[in-house]
Amino acid sequence: MSTVNKYAINGLIDTSKNVLDNMQLLATSCGSFVTWDGSAGQWSAVVNETGTSVKSFNDSNILGNINVSGTGVTDLYNSVQVEFPHKDIRGATDFVILSIDTADRFDGELDNQLNIQLPTINDPVQAQLIGNQELKQSRVDKIIQFRTDFSANGIKAGDLIDVTASAYGYTSKLFRVIQLEEEDSDDGALIYSITALEYDEDVYDTTGLTYETRTVRNGIIAKINNEQAQDLDASATTADLARLFIPTIASQLLKNILTRDPETGELQIEAVPVDEDIDKILGGAKKPTLTLSGPEFVCDDGSTVTISVSHTCTSCLFDIPDLDYEYEITGIEDDDLEEDLTGTITVSGGSGSLTLTTTANSDAQQTMTVTIGGVSKNIIIYPIPDESFEVTANLSSITEGQSVTFTVTTQNVADGTDIPYTLSGSASDLVTSPSLTGNITINSNSGTLVVATQDDGAYTGNQSLTLTIAPTGITATPCGTFDFAETVTVEDNDPEPPADNTCEYVLVPIVWCAIYDGSDDEMKGVSVRKSAYLPVAQAGEATVSVPTAISVTKGDPATISIDSTVDVASSSSLGGSPFNVITSFNGVNALGLITGTTTTVYGYDL
């Protein structure tokens, strides 16, 4: 968990020992190295954790030989015992033992235990973490030694480096520096001797580590008989103990809980089997706060709605426990859901869900409130309406002067019912009949309205026309069919006036050049030999469509197709130079010339 401190110091320091020894002890308790930083002139700590290389070494900066050694099978540790003062048994000395699985050991590997004493920590989880890391670190096999130049300045014990050495098959292989020595060469150059341990990311894997709560239980149920204990608030005491035991839930290692005898009122420690209900173990423990998510509504037609439940456990360093939360549903009656209105939901691995099913027996909208672990979420239950309404049009678009027919289709609406309507939109002023507001009469669950439009004789662009109905006493909901409006496009049939393009010119090809295939002399393409600026037509001025792009279909004759054109003014009144432009093309024989229909236009040369 990112919000939980990974290491903490809580123990005694022997002041009779020198400072450096105590620093080493504190660093080991926190999974760190103590190193002398020669460049800074001070001691520092480097956390032994995953990371990336701070420096690369290869033939360019390694001086002399590289020595690589390994640990013999008989020297490998395969278990570790960490001795520490345990906080759950009032600082009494305790220990944890971790072992390497037999399947992960080497052939012929004998039992060999590493013993560590850590008087400065009292947390069993931290003891396991340090023991696990030290054990795995001790089994990393390769140790490398080499000398390098001044470029190693600034590297500290604990830093990660990578080494490339073809003789050993190393390509950017990671090592952790465990010793760095500085020496002066005969020529006055500064040389560094580096000893480094092979880096293995698995050393830092904490999978499977759990927190087992320790007690002084000896198998005999102890009863507390003094009056002071009898006056204790049993529920508060149980809650305090349970908070200590939360991290144990996942592994179900807890076997004792504090209870009060219902007859005598005495407090006692009761032995509980491992498979006992976890809630009984927890008592009044404070559980992680939940987060609820899910849809905002559900239809009352037998539909289901699922509420997702999640939390982030802040009490467990390695495993998220399974926790039970009580839920309660209010705002509705028992027969509105198939499920019980109260119950328990299990949150496993930090997540869970509660699925509810409506019973299709409500005639009114309701809001049910689902409360899980003290956190609530409101969900609206919409009844399925008897009536339905849908508006359609026979055409999606019309032009000015045409008519469109809107149809209102209903369900369970009595014959003769008048449904108010409104015609709106930018094209509403084009409507000649009927009125913009009125009623549509329903018979046999259907009613129509024919809307006629007129041509206004001016260009206004495409507009919209919308019919909206408003059934009396009906409110649309997400459940059921409630399509109250339909929109059609009214297209303008008047020409769009030309844009204000006074004195604008466009660059147009006026001379085309043929490109021939040397193997058969057939025309295979064209290029533009010359272009000119020709005037864009003004309002009311005669125009000529001039090709701006053409393509060739090879053959004998070859065919020239016009791909795009531009309209230019054909009048000479604007002045300029005359240009004969081709407006259509003839076929072109092998090695033939480009010919076609030409028109004279006026413009100016490049």
LINMOPE-V147832 format. One record per backbone hydrogen bond with DSSP energy under -0.5 kcal/mol. CO is the residue of the C=O (numbers start at 1). NH is the residue of the N-H. E is the energy in kcal/mol with one decimal. If there is no record, write none. Layout:
BEGIN
co	nh	e
CO	NH	E
CO	NH	E
END
This chain:
BEGIN
co	nh	e
1	4	-1.4
8	10	-0.5
13	15	-0.9
14	17	-1.6
18	22	-1.9
19	23	-2.5
20	24	-2.4
21	25	-2.1
22	26	-2.5
23	27	-2.5
24	28	-2.5
25	29	-2.1
26	30	-0.8
27	30	-0.8
27	32	-2.5
28	31	-1.6
31	48	-2.9
33	35	-0.5
33	46	-2.6
35	37	-0.6
35	44	-2.7
36	38	-1.0
37	41	-2.0
37	42	-1.4
42	37	-2.8
44	35	-2.9
46	33	-3.1
47	49	-1.4
55	162	-2.2
57	164	-2.6
58	61	-1.4
58	62	-1.4
61	63	-0.6
61	149	-0.8
62	64	-0.6
63	147	-0.8
66	68	-0.5
67	145	-2.5
69	143	-2.8
72	75	-1.4
72	76	-0.6
73	76	-0.9
78	100	-3.0
79	114	-2.8
80	98	-2.3
81	83	-0.6
81	116	-2.9
82	96	-1.8
83	118	-3.1
84	86	-0.7
84	94	-3.0
86	89	-0.9
86	91	-2.3
86	92	-0.5
87	90	-1.0
89	92	-1.5
92	86	-2.6
94	84	-2.5
96	82	-2.6
98	80	-2.6
101	104	-1.5
102	105	-1.5
106	109	-1.9
112	78	-2.5
112	79	-1.1
114	81	-2.9
116	83	-3.0
116	118	-0.5
118	121	-1.2
119	12	-1.1
120	10	-2.7
121	85	-0.7
122	87	-2.2
122	124	-0.6
123	127	-2.2
124	128	-2.4
125	129	-2.6
126	130	-2.8
127	131	-2.6
128	132	-3.2
129	133	-2.2
130	134	-2.9
131	135	-2.5
132	136	-2.2
133	137	-2.5
134	138	-2.0
135	139	-0.8
136	139	-0.7
136	140	-0.5
137	140	-1.1
142	198	-2.7
143	69	-2.7
144	196	-2.6
145	67	-2.7
146	194	-3.0
147	63	-3.2
148	192	-2.4
149	152	-1.8
150	153	-2.2
152	155	-2.1
156	159	-2.1
159	177	-2.8
160	54	-3.2
160	55	-0.5
161	175	-2.7
162	57	-2.6
163	165	-0.6
163	173	-2.3
165	168	-1.1
165	169	-0.6
165	170	-2.5
166	169	-0.8
170	165	-1.2
173	163	-2.6
174	199	-2.0
175	161	-2.8
175	177	-0.5
176	197	-3.2
177	158	-3.1
179	195	-2.7
181	193	-3.1
183	191	-3.3
185	188	-2.0
189	185	-3.1
189	191	-0.6
191	183	-3.0
192	148	-2.7
192	194	-0.6
193	181	-2.6
194	146	-1.8
195	178	-2.7
195	179	-1.9
196	144	-2.6
197	176	-3.6
200	203	-1.7
201	204	-1.5
202	205	-1.6
206	209	-2.0
210	212	-0.7
211	213	-0.7
222	269	-1.7
223	225	-0.6
224	267	-0.6
226	230	-1.6
227	231	-1.3
229	232	-1.4
232	234	-1.0
233	237	-2.4
234	238	-2.8
235	239	-2.1
236	240	-2.2
237	241	-2.4
238	242	-2.8
239	243	-2.0
240	244	-1.1
241	245	-1.4
242	246	-0.8
243	246	-0.5
245	248	-2.1
246	249	-1.9
247	211	-0.5
248	252	-1.3
248	253	-1.0
249	252	-0.6
255	272	-3.7
257	259	-0.5
257	270	-3.0
259	268	-2.7
261	265	-2.3
266	261	-3.3
267	224	-2.2
268	259	-2.7
268	270	-0.6
270	257	-1.9
273	276	-1.8
277	280	-0.8
277	281	-1.2
278	282	-2.4
279	283	-2.1
282	285	-1.0
285	287	-0.7
291	310	-1.7
293	308	-2.9
296	380	-2.4
298	382	-2.1
299	301	-1.9
299	303	-0.9
300	384	-0.5
303	358	-2.5
305	356	-2.9
306	308	-0.6
307	354	-2.2
308	293	-2.0
309	352	-2.7
310	291	-2.5
311	313	-0.6
319	321	-0.6
323	347	-3.4
325	345	-3.1
326	373	-2.1
327	343	-1.8
328	371	-2.9
330	369	-2.8
333	336	-1.7
334	337	-1.0
336	359	-1.3
341	329	-2.6
343	327	-2.7
345	325	-2.9
346	348	-0.7
347	323	-2.1
348	351	-1.4
350	311	-2.1
351	348	-1.9
352	309	-3.1
354	307	-2.9
356	305	-2.6
357	338	-2.3
366	368	-0.5
366	381	-3.4
368	370	-0.6
368	379	-2.6
369	330	-2.3
369	371	-0.6
370	372	-0.5
370	377	-1.8
371	328	-2.3
372	375	-1.8
375	372	-3.0
377	370	-2.9
379	368	-2.6
380	298	-2.3
380	382	-0.6
381	366	-2.2
382	300	-3.1
383	385	-0.7
388	411	-1.4
389	483	-2.9
390	409	-3.0
392	407	-2.7
396	489	-2.1
398	491	-3.7
399	402	-2.4
402	453	-1.2
404	406	-0.6
404	451	-3.1
405	394	-2.0
406	449	-2.4
407	392	-2.4
407	409	-0.6
408	447	-1.7
409	390	-1.9
411	388	-1.1
414	417	-1.6
417	419	-0.5
417	442	-2.7
418	420	-0.6
419	440	-2.4
420	470	-2.3
421	438	-1.5
422	424	-0.5
422	468	-2.4
424	466	-3.1
425	428	-1.7
427	430	-1.8
428	431	-1.2
430	454	-1.4
433	452	-2.7
436	423	-3.3
438	421	-2.7
439	441	-0.5
440	419	-2.6
442	416	-3.1
442	417	-0.6
443	446	-0.7
445	410	-2.2
446	443	-2.5
447	408	-3.6
449	406	-2.9
449	451	-0.6
450	452	-0.5
451	404	-2.3
452	432	-2.3
452	433	-1.1
454	456	-0.6
458	460	-0.6
463	490	-3.4
464	427	-2.8
465	488	-2.6
466	424	-2.5
466	468	-0.5
467	486	-1.8
468	422	-1.8
470	420	-0.6
471	474	-1.5
478	480	-0.5
480	482	-0.7
481	389	-2.2
482	484	-0.9
483	391	-0.8
484	469	-2.8
486	467	-2.5
488	465	-2.5
489	398	-2.8
489	491	-0.7
490	463	-2.8
491	400	-2.1
499	501	-1.5
501	504	-1.8
504	536	-3.0
506	508	-0.5
506	534	-2.7
508	532	-2.5
511	529	-2.4
511	530	-1.4
513	527	-2.2
515	524	-3.3
515	525	-1.5
516	518	-0.6
517	520	-0.7
517	521	-2.6
521	591	-1.9
522	517	-3.1
523	555	-0.5
525	515	-2.8
527	513	-3.4
527	529	-0.6
530	510	-2.5
530	511	-1.9
531	606	-0.7
532	508	-2.9
532	534	-0.6
533	604	-2.2
534	506	-2.7
535	569	-2.7
538	541	-2.2
542	570	-1.8
542	571	-0.5
544	546	-0.7
544	568	-2.5
546	566	-1.9
549	563	-2.5
549	564	-1.5
551	561	-2.9
552	554	-0.7
553	559	-2.2
557	556	-0.6
558	588	-2.2
559	553	-3.0
559	561	-0.5
561	551	-2.5
561	563	-0.6
564	548	-2.8
564	549	-1.4
566	546	-2.8
566	568	-0.5
567	537	-0.5
568	544	-2.5
569	602	-0.5
572	575	-1.8
577	603	-2.4
579	581	-0.8
579	601	-2.8
581	599	-2.4
582	547	-0.7
584	597	-1.2
587	589	-0.5
588	558	-3.5
589	592	-2.9
593	595	-0.5
595	586	-2.7
597	583	-3.0
597	584	-1.1
599	581	-2.9
601	579	-3.3
602	535	-0.9
603	577	-3.6
604	533	-2.4
END
